[in-house]
Amino acid sequence: MKIISRFIIVVLLSISASSFAFKAKENLHKADSTDNKTVNIIETKIDSLIGIMTLEEKIGQMNQYTGFWDVTGPAPKEGSAATKYDDLRKGLIGSMLNVTGAEQVRALQKIAVEETRLGIPLIIGFDVIHGYKTVSPIPLAESASWDLEAIKKSAEVAALEAAASGINWTFAPMVDISRDPRWGRVMEGAGEDTYLGSKIGVARVMGFQGDDLSSKRTIAACAKHFAGYGFAESGKDYNTVDVGTSTLFNIILPPFKAASDAGVATFMNSFNELNGIPATGNSFLQRDILKGKWNFDGFVVSDWGSIMEMLNHRYVATGKDAAELALLAGSDMDMESHLYIEHIADLVENNEVSIGLIDDAVKRILRIKFQLGLFDDPYRYCDPNFEKETIGSKPVQDAVLDMAKKSIVLLKNEGNILPLEKSGLNVLVVGQLARDKTSPLGNWRLGADNGTAVSLLEGLQKYDGNNYTFIEGPKMFDEEFSFPKEIKINNNDLTGLQEVIRAARNADVVLLAFGEHAFQSGEGRSQSHISLPGVQQEAMEEIYKANKNVVLLLHNGRPSAIDWADKNIPGILDVWQLGTQSGNAIAEVIYGDYNPSGKLPMTFPKSVGQIPVYYNHKSTGRPKLPAPDEVFWSHYTDIDNEPLYPFGYGLSYTTFSYSNLNVDKVENNKVTVSFEIKNTGKREGREVAQLYIQDVVGSVTRPVRELKGFELVNLKSNETKKVTIQLTENELGFYNNDGKFIVEPGDFKVFVGGSSKTQLEGAFKLD
């Protein structure tokens, strides 16, 4: 019977006549006859396969399990792993996640392809968030580079290593916009700005997926979390989201729309509710907007267990109800709730959901499998030799080092304390993080091995002209840690501080490797305080008393409230969590072999009490002080409104000036803005030139400023370059509260410079 069935499916899938075409994405399928024919053939094959599938086999394609046993060893005899193993052999699993390695994946695919009735291959998912074995900086750090090509390359090498290890689908990029650094998952996104976040999201999609999704060097991407996850109340993960339609349409949704337009293969819904409806069961988001208005033709996967979690939201009473509402809302694949496999058959047989909804979901899943080339060669991602030659290769290491250097942000450089001289200095290095080879890998690097990052000490030792003394000082954190557990922070033990203070008195410069451990940010790791954890603030103040020549190397996965350090410490570098090549990248910047050019993708507050604080806020009805000493305006009584470091901020070892701003309006609501940048310092450097607009009056109130363009400009000392940026309706318009994109006539202001606080201003008017 299996032989006959497999013969039938081979014949059906070889049919080349076309039935109907789906709207292919422009970046993956160019509008020529060859590609259209390919699209039609795939659709015909999908229809043919759907026609011979049983209801149970269809539901199986909508079911995703996590890895459950060593598939190169003996199969389990009992327990949940045995049940999942039986489901795999029955064709009741369409996807698996957390199975890695070419040999492991081949063993799984062999069962799916050779031991099931129809032989439909699995799609193998994994959290390839900022690298696989070789790790790039955390996404928030990458975003500080503003370098779209470097970010694309980072995703490309991550996809390469993952694909070589059997993975063909990543749950990235996260394109959630967030204004709250208390939320741990800001480390996984691109920060607070929709325009920048959209550009970065597209760059990462293109890096993961490339020009050919069927290449064994690329993997399918997943835009997540749809939608609103980054606006969780109080910055607390998994919490309620309550936003207005203006924020939804103008801030939250555009990066998802950009990813969809770029051809992202899949979407993942989010844990939160929106307008009282859990996103997993939200048909407005998934059916009306994503699959309807945007014509998205990939599939939507739930987040881990989020279908089941609708019970906790008190949106449904039973698991069966959850399965029904998730399916009706447009959730195509169930990740680890097991509710589709348990309930959908009964729902169909009782006419509570239509078979058409099932077929639509299955077609979407099969479509991605065809585009990945899994039906042509299910073992294309299972070559151990390719895996061995790819993991950690020199091109991969070079790419992540380049990304790491570009991600570093110089926050303060009083008296030009940086870069350091390369010889003749006594350098004291302090802090547990200086020798750490795991924390620099960051959170969400599940494929990487602990201890594989280049430590700060290792990076510094390559510059052997100076004398280094390393003293760890007080412990910062317990070195026994794991991904699902909260890390233990030292909050009171200052043992070792006196030794540091004595050494500091005789040092020419002190490098403080302070900040967060990687597992203090990420999923489930929201914090009510975002200052230096534990005893570090007290230790820093005491060290500064002993030696004023201090450079703070700030390790973090989120914006940090370091107001005291900004007022006192002369040098501050935000070195984030930079990945495998962390120590080398930091050392190159410290010694000036790389001139830092990073700009903050997220505002740094002075105090956690200012949160949310972001640059593109509204004016309010009382934006300014009405009269001296009066309190009736929008402000705090104990701190000013200004952030510590604004969005787009970042220094260099050289300086830049902006001049000759010209604004020329052209036809069809197109505006050309030009200006000049000069390197006024003594070093060659790169500036991220930023352009902001203000729509002075709108039918929906507009932000005080909005980023609408930027360009990376390399300049030699005393060199001047002209920059020209064109604004179109895409930049000049906005969404009204009905979700309609409009461009309104009226007055606009334009600002250009090196941060969101730039003062060089022009103006134009749209008729």
N, C-alpha and C positions, 0 to 999 in steps of 0.2 A: 504493500500500500504506500509506504514512504517513497519507494522508487517511482511509482506511477505519479504520485502527487508532485514530486520534485521535477519530473519530466514535464508535467503540465505547467508548472510555474515558469520553467525555463522557456517554454514555447511562448507563453503569454507575455513574459517580460521582454521577449525579443521582437515583439510586434513594433513596427515603426510608423504605422498610421497614426495621425493625430486626432485627438478627440476634443480637447479644449486647452487653451493656454492660460497660464496664470501670469499676472503682472510681475515680471522679473525686476529685480533691483538694478539700477543703472550701472552700478560699479561692478556687478558680477556678470551681467548678461547685456552686452551691447546690443543695440537695436538693429541687428542685421539678420539676414535670412538664415544663416547657419545657426546662430544662437537661438532664434525662435523655433527652428526645427528641433533643436536639442531639448528645449523646454517642452515642446509638444510631445516629444517621444517620452520624456520622463512622466508627463501627466498621463499618457496612455498606459504606461507600465504600472503606474500607481493604481489607476482604475482597474486594470486587469487583475492586479494582486488583491485589491479590496474585494473584487467579485468572487474570489474563491476562499476568502477568510471566514472562519466561523466567528460568531459573536465573541466567544471567549478569547480567540486569538487577537481580535481587534482590541479588546480590553487589555490584553497583555501588552500590546504596544504602548498603552497609556500608563503603564506601571513601571516605576523605577525603584530599584533596590540598591542599597549600599553594599559594598563588598562583604561577603559572609563566610568565606573559607579560603584556605590555600588551595586554589584550583589545580595546582601542579602536584598536589598530594592526594591522598584518598578522600573520597566524598564523605561527608558526615552521615551518620546513621540515624540520628535523632535530634530533636530540638528545632529551633527556628531556622538554623542554617540548613538543616535537612529539608524543611518545607520549601525554602527558597530554591534549593537545588532542584527539587521536584518541579517547582514552577518553571524554572529555566528549561528543563527538558520537555515540558508540556507546551512551550512557546508562550508562556504567560508573563514574560519579562521583556520589555522593549528597550530598556536602558539600565545600565549600572553605573554607579559612581564609586570613587575611592578604590578602584582596582588599577594598579599601576605596574609597569614593567612589560616589555614586549612578550615575554614568555607567559606571564599570567594572563594577559589580555588574549593572547592566541588560544590559550586553553579554554577560556570562556567562550570566545567566538566559535571555537570548534564544536562545542556543545550546541550553541544556538544555531549554527549553520548546518551541522551534520547529524544532529540527533533530534531535531524537531521536525514536525510535519512539513512546514513550508520553508524552513531554513532561512528565516529573516535575520539578518545580522543585528547585533546590538550596537547602540551608540554609547560610547564610554565617556562619562563626564568626570571632571575633577576641578577643584578650585585652583586653577592656574591664575593667580591674582596678580602677582608681580614677579613672575618667574617660576620655574619648576625646580630643578636641582640647583642650577645657577640662578641667583636671585638678584633682581634689580631693586632699586629703592622702592619703598612703599609708594602706592599711587599718589598720595598727597604730596610726597616729596618730588616725585617725577613731575607733577603738575607745576611745582615751583620753577622748573626749567623753562616753562612756556615754549619749549622746543618740540613742535609737533612731529618733526621728522625723527628726533631722538626717541620720543615716546612711542611712535609707530615701530621703530626698530627694536625697542625694548620688548614690545608685545610680540614682534616677529620672532625674536630669538627664544622667548618663552614658549611660543607655539612650536617652534622647531624641536626643542628638547622634549616637550610634552608629547608631541606626535611621535617622536622616535621611541617613546616609552609606552606606546600603545593607546594614548589618550587622543580622542578626536573631538572633544567638546569641553570648553571651559565655561565656568560660571562667572564670567567677567566680560566687559567692564561694568563696574558699579558706577552708574551715572547719576546717583542721587545727589542733589544739591542740599547742602546743610549750612546753617548759620550758627550752629551750636557746637563749640568744641568740647563740651562735656560728653557729647555722643561719641562713643569709642570708635564707631565705624567711619568717622571722618578720615581716618588714615587710609581708607580703601577707595576714596573718591577723589574728585578734582577740586573740592573746596566750595566756596560760597557763590560763585558767579556762573550764571547760566550760559553766557556767551563763551567764556573760556571752557566751561565744563562740556559744552556741546562739541567744541572743536577737539578737545582731548578725547572725548568718548569716541568720536569718529576715527581719530588717529589710532586708537587702540583696537577698534573693530577691524580696521584695514590691516593693522599689523597681525592680528590673530588669523584673519581669514585670507589675506593676500588677494591675488587676482584669480586664484583657482582653488576653490574649496576642496576639490578632489585630490589636490597635491598631498603627498605624504609629509609635506613640510608645514602644512597649515591645519588649523582646527576651527570648528564652529565657535562663534562667540555668543554671549548671552547678555543682553542689556538688563540690568537689575537696579533697584527693586521697584516694580511697577505697582503703585506709585505713592510718593509722599513719605517714604520711610525716613528720610533725613530730617523731617520736621517733627519728630517724636517730641511730645511735650516734656519739658524739663531736661531734654537731652538724654532721656532714659530709654535704653534699647527696648524694642518691642512695644513701646508705649503708644497711647492714643495719638492720632494726628487730627488736628482741627484747623483747616486753613480755608481762606476764602477763594472764590473762583478766580480772582485776579492773580493771586499767588500761584494757584494750580496751573492756570493756562500760561502765565508769563515766566514763572520761575522753575516750577517742578517739571512740567511736561516737555519743554523744548529739547533738552538733551536726549530724551527718549525718542522724540520725533526725528532728531538728527541721526540717531543710531538706526532707526528703522529705514530712513531714506538712504543710509549708507549700505543697506543690505545685511544688517545683522541677522543671523540665522534664527535666533531664539530670544525670547523674553522670559524673565522670571518675575512672578508677582511677589508682593511683599507681605510681611507679617502684620502690618498695621491695619487699622480700619481707616476709612476716609468717608467723611460725612455719615458716620454711623454704620457703614457697610465694610466688613473685612475685605481687603483687596482681593483675596483669593476667590471670593464670591461676588465680586463687583462687576456686573455686566456693563455698567457705564464705562469703566476703564477698559475692560478687555474686549468686549464685543462692539460697543458703540464707537469708542475712540480708536483703539489699536487695530482691530480687525476690520472695522467699518470705515471710519473716516480716513485712516492712514493706509488702508489696504495691505496690512501686514500679512504675509503668506507663510511665515514660519510658524513655529508652535510655542506655546506658553507652558512653562513648567512651574509647578508650585515651589515655594521655598520649603525647606525641610519640615515636613509634618504640618504645613500651614493649613491644609484642608481639615485635618483633625482639630487644629487649634481654633477653628470657628466655633467649636463647642465651648471653649474657654472664653471666647468673646461673648458667649450667650446669644449668639446669632441663630444657632440651630440647637435642636434638642437631642439629635441622634447622629451617629456616624453616617447613616443612610441619607439623612437630610443634608449633611455636609457634602457628601459625594454628589448629590443631585444639584445643589445650588452652585457648587464649584464648576460642574460640567456645564450647566446652563449659562454660567457667567463667562465661560471661555477658557477655563483652565484645562489644558489638553493632557498634561502628564502629571501624575501624582508622585511626588518625591517622598517616599518613606512614611506615608500615612496608611497605606495598604487599604484605603477605603474604596478606591475604584475597583480593585480586584475582588473586593468582598461584596459590593452592592450594585454595580452598574448593570449587571445582567438582570437582576430582579427589577431594576428601574425600567429597563427596556421592555422586558416581558410584561410588566404591569402598565405599559404605555404612559409611564410618568416622565420619561425622556424619549426623544425620537432616535431612531437608528441613524438618521441624517446627521445629528450632532456627533455621534460616535464616529461615523465615516469621515466627517470633516476633521475631527481631531487626529484620526489615524492617518489621513492623507497628509496632513501637515507634518507629522512625525516621519512618515515614509519619505516625504519630499526631501527633508534634510539628509536622510540616510542615502538617498540616491545622489544628491549633490555632493556628499562626501565621498562618493565612489565606493561605498561599502558593498553594494550589490555587484559591482564589477569585480572587486577583490576585497573580501571581508578581512583579509589578513594584511592589508596594505600598511597598517600601522604596527606590524608585529615582526619587525626585522631586528633581531638581537645585535647583528653586526652594525647596522645603522645606528642603533641606540648607543652602542659602545663608542663609536667614533664621533658622535654628536655631543653627548653629555659633557659639559665642562670644556668644550673645545676652545681654542684661542679666539676665534671670531666671536663666540658667545661671551667670553670673559672681557674682550675688548669693548663690546657693546655695553655691557653692564657697568664697566668702569667709566666709560664716557657719560652714561646716564647719571651715574653717581656724582661726578664732578659738576655736572650742569644743574644738579638739584640743590646744591648747597647755597644757603642764603647768608650773606654778610649783614648782620643786623646792627652792629656798632663797631667802629674802628677809631676810637679816640686816640689822637697822637700818632696815628699810623702804626699802632703796635703790631699790626700784621701788614705784610707777611714777615715772618721771622728771618733773620740772617741765617745762612746755612752753615756757619761755622763760628766757633768761639763762644758759644752760649752754654750756660748751665741751665738746663730745662728740667723743671720738676713736673711730672705727670701724675695727676691725682684722680682717683675714682675707680670703682669696680668696673665700670663700663670700658675703661681704657684697655683692659686685657681681655674683655669678653669677646668671644668668637661666635656667639649664638644670638644674643639680643640684636646686633646690627642686621641680622637677617629679616627682622620685622615680624609682625604677625601675618597670618594667612600665607605662609610659605610651607605648606604641608608636605611638599615633595622634597624639600631640602633637608639635609642631614644637619643635626646640631654640631656646632663647632667648626663649621666650614667657612665662616666669614674671615676675612683678613682683619685682625684687630687693629685698633689705633696704634698700639705699641709696635706691632709688626710694620705698619706703614711708616711710622716715624724712624724706625731703625734703618730704613733704606737711605735716609739722609744722615750719614754717619759723621758729619763734621761737628756736631754738637755733642755735649755730654748729657745723657739722659739719666734721671733718677726717677724710678717709679715707686710711689708709695700709695697703696690702695686707700688708706684712710678708713673711716667708718664704713661698715657694710651698708649697702643700699637696699639689697633685697636678698631673699633666700634663693640660693642657686638650685634648689629642688623645685622645679616648676613643670607644668604641663599645659597643653592647649586648652583643655576644658576647665581648668581650675584657676582660681584667683591667686595671683602671686603674693607672697608675704613680704611686706615692706618694713624696714627698720625705722621705727618712729621715735626711738629714745636713746639708743646706745651709741655714744660718741667715741667708743674705744678706737684708738689709732689716730685721733685728730691731733693730739699734741705732737706726735712724731711728724706729721705733715707740717704743722706750724713751724717746728724747728727747722725743717728742711727748706721751707718757703723763705725764711729769712736770708738764706744764702743763695737763692736761685735768681737768675736773671729774668726768668719768666715762668709763670705757673700756668699749666694747661689743665683746666678742670673738665674732666669727662663726666658731666653730671646730666641728670634728666630722667626720663622714663625708661624702664625696661620695655621690650617689645610687647610683652604680655600684659602691659597696663593699658594698651589701646587695642581696638579691634572689637569684634562682635561680643556682646555681653559685658563690655568693659567700660561702661559709662562712669564718669567721676564727677563728684560735686565740687572738687577742688582741682585746678589744673596748674597749680604752682609746682615748684620742685618738690618731689615726694619725700616724705620721711624727714631725716635729719640733714638733708643736703643744704637747705637754706641757711641753717645755723652754721654748718661747717664752712660754707662759702664766705659768710660774713667774717668768721674768725680767721680764715686764711687770708682774706683781703686786708685785715688789720696788720698781718705780718709782711705782706708784700702786695703793693698796689699794681704791679705788672701782671695782671691776670687776664687770661683768655678763657671764656666760658665756651666749651664745645657742647652745645645743647642737643642732647639726644631726645627725640620726641616723636610721637605719632599723631600729634594734634597741636594746635596753637597753645602756647604756654603763657601763663601770667607771671612775668618775670620783671615786674616794675622796679624792684630794688636793684636787680642786676643791671638794668638799663641805666639807672641813675648813678651807679657806682663802678661797675666793672668796665674797663676800657675797651675790651674786645669781646664780641659775641658772634659766634658762628652757629647758625642753625644747621646741624648735620643730620637731623632726622634719624631714620633707620635706613641706611643706604645700601644694604644688601651685601652680596658676597665680596665685593671689592671695596667695602666701606673704608678700611684703614688706609688703603692706598689713595683713595680719592681725597680724604680729609688731609692727609699729609701733603699732597700736591697743592692743595689750596693754602694750607698753613705756610708753606714755603714759597708760595708765589709762582710755582710752575703752572698753575692754573688760576686765572683771575676770576673770582666768583662773579656770577651774573644772574643768579636765581632771584626771583621776585615772589613774594608771598601770594599764594592762591587763596588765602584765608586770613582774615583780620585777627591780630593778636590783641586781646583785651588787657587793660591794666589790672582789672579785678574781675573775678568771676561774677560779681554782681552786675556788671555791664552787659552780660550775655542775655539775649542775642545782640551782638554788635557787628554791623556789616556796613560796607561802604554805600551800597545802593538802597539806602533807606528812603522813606518818604519825608517830606518837609514838615508835616503836621500843621495844625492851625496856629500853633504858638512856637515857632522854631527858634526865636531869638529873645534875648533879654529885653523886656519892655522898658525898663528904667533901672538905674542903679539900685542894688540891694533888694529888688522885688523878686518874689519867688514864682510868679505866675507865668512860667514858661516851661517847656519840655526839657527837664534836666534832673540831675541828682543834686542833693544838697551837700554830699560828702565827697564827691569826685566829679571831675569834669566829664564832658561827653566824648572827648576824643579817645581813640584807642591807643594802645601802646605803639603798635606798628600797623599801618593801614594796609588794606588789600593792594597788591601790586608793588609793595615796598621792597627794596633790596639795594644794598650798597655795592660798590666795586672798589678795587684798588686804584682806580682812576676816577675821574669826574666827567660829567657830561652836561652840556648846556643845550637848551632848545630855543629856537628863534625863527623869525620869518614865517609865521603861521599865515597861510592863505586858505580861504574857503571859497570855492567856486561852484555855484549851482549849475547843473546841466539839465538836459531835458529828462522827462519821465521820472521825476523824483530821484534823481541821482546827484550826489554831491561829492565833489573831489576836494579832499583836504591834503594840503602839502605843508611841510615844515622842514627845518634843518636841525640836525644834531651835530654837535661838535664834541670831540674828546678833548677836554681842557686839561687833562692830567698828563703824567709822564709815562704811563704804561698803556700798552695796547689793551683794549677791553671790548666787551660786548654789552650792549644796552638793549633792554626790552622796551621799545618805544610804544607807549600806550595811548589810545584815543578813546575818549569818553564823550558822550553827548548828554544833553538835558533837553527833554521835550518840555518847554516852559509851561504850557497849558494843555491839558488833555481831558477828554470826556471821561476817562478813568485816570485818577491821579497818578503821576509818573514819578519815578525815583529822582533824587537830586542829581545823580549821575549814573550812567550805564556804560560799561565797557562795550565798544562796538568795533574795535580793530586793534591790532598790535603787529609789530614787526621786529624781528631780531636783527640788530645792526652791529656789525663788527667795525671797529674804528681804531686806527693807529693814533698815536699821540699827535694832537693838533689837527687831526683829519676831520673834515666836515662832509656829511652826506645829506642829500635831500631824500626825504621819505614821502611817498604819495600813497594815500589810502582812499579808496572810493567807498562811499556809503550808498547803499541801494535801499529799496523799499524793505528788504529783509532786515536791515539794521534800523530803519527809521520808523517802522511800524510796531504795533503791539496787539495783543489779544484783548478784545473787550470781554465783558462778563458773560457773554453768550458763547465764548470760544471762537469768535470770528476775528480773523486777522485784519487790521485796518491801518491805514496811513492817513493821518489827519493833517490838514494844513495848519500853519501857524509858525511861531518863532521857536528856534532851536539855538542852544549854545553848544559849542564844541571845545573840548579841553585836550591838550596833548602834553605828555611828559613822562616821567619815570615812575609814577605811582598814581593811585586814585586821588591823591591830594594835590595833583599838579595845578598850577595857577595860570598857565599860558592859555588864553581864552580867545575864541572867535565866535562868530554868530552867522546864521543864515535863516532864511524864511522859505517855507514851502507854501505854494499857492493852492 
